[in-house]
Amino acid sequence: MPAGAWRRTVSDAIDRYYDTHLDNLRPLTQRGRRQNLEWWRGRIGDVLLTDLTAAVVIEQLDRLRAGEGPTGKRVSNATSKALFPQPA
C-alpha cells in the first residue's frame, strides 16, 4: 500500500473520480453525477476508505429510501439495489 493510502477518505475518492472520469461524461450526466457525489461527500466524505463498510453504505441507502437524498425525493428499492446490490 502506498504511503498515506490508509488515510484516504471517501472525499479523496470522489475528487479522484472528478479528476479522472467526470469530464468524459455529457454535461447533463455530469451535473447529475456531481449532485449525487456531493450528497455522498456530505454524508460520508470524512470516512476513511479503510473504514468504509457495507453497513456504512446501507445506512445511507436507507436515508435515500426515506427521501433524504440530493433531490429530496424517495429512492425506490430497485434503484438502491442497483446502486448497492446486497447478497441474497
Order of alpha helices (4+ residues) and beta strands (2+ residues): alpha-alpha-alpha-alpha
